[in-house]
Amino acid sequence: MDNPDELLCFCNRCTWGQLQKLAGELLDFERVVQVSGACTGCGSCQFDVEALVEAAQATGAKP
C-alpha cells in the first residue's frame, strides 16, 4: 500500500488507511468486517483485509 487514501474495498468505499487503522485497533478480522462493512460485498478485498489484521496481530499494534 503506497497510498492510505486508495480504496481497498470498493463496495463499501473503505480505504487502505481506514482498514489498517481498524485492524490495529481491533486486532480481529470479524470485528473489522462488522465495523467497516468491508468484505460484505463482492469479497475481493477479503485477502487483503485478513493480511492487514494478521500484520497488526503480529506486531500487537494498538495505536
Buried (B, 14 or more C-beta within 10 A) or exposed (E): EEEEEEBBBEBBEBBBBBBBBBBBBBBBBEBBBEBBBBBBEEEEBBEBBBEBBEEBBEEEBEE
